[in-house]
Amino acid sequence: MRTKRRVEAFDTHMFAQCNTSCEVSSMTPADVYRCIDRCSRDR
């Protein structure tokens, strides 16, 4: 349980970082979503 919560907190932080950089570089919401998906898998 404790470990899972820590992972989720990390994912949220990672997602926020990806989301910020992706929104800048991508035009459409679909592009942003794909960018975030790629970004979060790369880390």
C-alpha positions as MATLAB code, in Angstrom:
seq = 'MRTKRRVEAFDTHMFAQCNTSCEVSSMTPADVYRCIDRCSRDR';
ca = [
       0.000    0.000    0.000;
       2.638    2.492    1.062;
       4.767    1.773   -2.006;
       1.828    2.208   -4.381;
       1.046    5.642   -2.977;
       4.655    6.715   -3.455;
       4.596    5.563   -7.076;
       1.358    7.459   -7.731;
       2.858   10.636   -6.286;
       5.852   10.239   -8.589;
       3.602    9.610  -11.592;
       1.601   12.746  -10.839;
       4.766   14.851  -10.663;
       6.102   13.260  -13.844;
       2.777   13.784  -15.600;
       2.778   17.463  -14.613;
       6.243   17.937  -16.089;
       5.331   16.084  -19.273;
       2.064   17.971  -19.548;
       3.807   21.346  -19.308;
       6.407   20.601  -21.971;
       3.917   18.821  -24.217;
       1.365   21.626  -24.183;
       4.050   24.021  -25.361;
       5.244   21.841  -28.226;
       1.956   20.345  -29.432;
      -0.961   21.983  -31.196;
      -4.024   19.772  -30.773;
      -5.297   18.056  -27.602;
      -4.724   14.699  -29.297;
      -1.085   15.616  -29.961;
      -0.674   16.698  -26.352;
      -2.155   13.417  -25.154;
       0.142   11.355  -27.370;
       3.123   13.445  -26.307;
       2.330   12.930  -22.624;
       1.849    9.213  -23.192;
       5.235    8.958  -24.908;
       6.890   11.190  -22.330;
       5.667    9.213  -19.342;
       6.720    5.920  -20.924;
      10.222    7.246  -21.664;
      11.071    8.082  -18.061;
];
